[in-house]
Amino acid sequence: MYLTKEVKAEIFKKHGGSEGNTGSAEGQIALFTHRINHLTGHLKSNHKDYNTERSLVRLVGKRRSLLDYLKKKDIEKYRDLIKELNIRK
């Protein structure tokens, strides 16, 4: 499986502040980005997998709404996170 407990804990430790802080917007955005990158790679080889495509679109929408929230809340964290995760606006 591509997303193990260790990978998830590392993502939240790096972006959320601690492993237990799974509710932070930064940690969730980083987790969604990891999942989006994985699904994008999957769809490159399985272009007719429409269920995965739908899931990818939903994840991108969730990440976008969290990014908008973070932008309103703290613009500096937003800019740092976009630069670190290589998300284009």
HELIX and SHEET records of a PDB file:
HELIX    1   1 LYS A    5  HIS A   15  1                                  11    
HELIX    2   2 ALA A   25  SER A   45  1                                  21    
HELIX    3   3 TYR A   50  LYS A   73  1                                  24    
HELIX    4   4 ILE A   75  LEU A   85  1                                  11    
END                                                                             
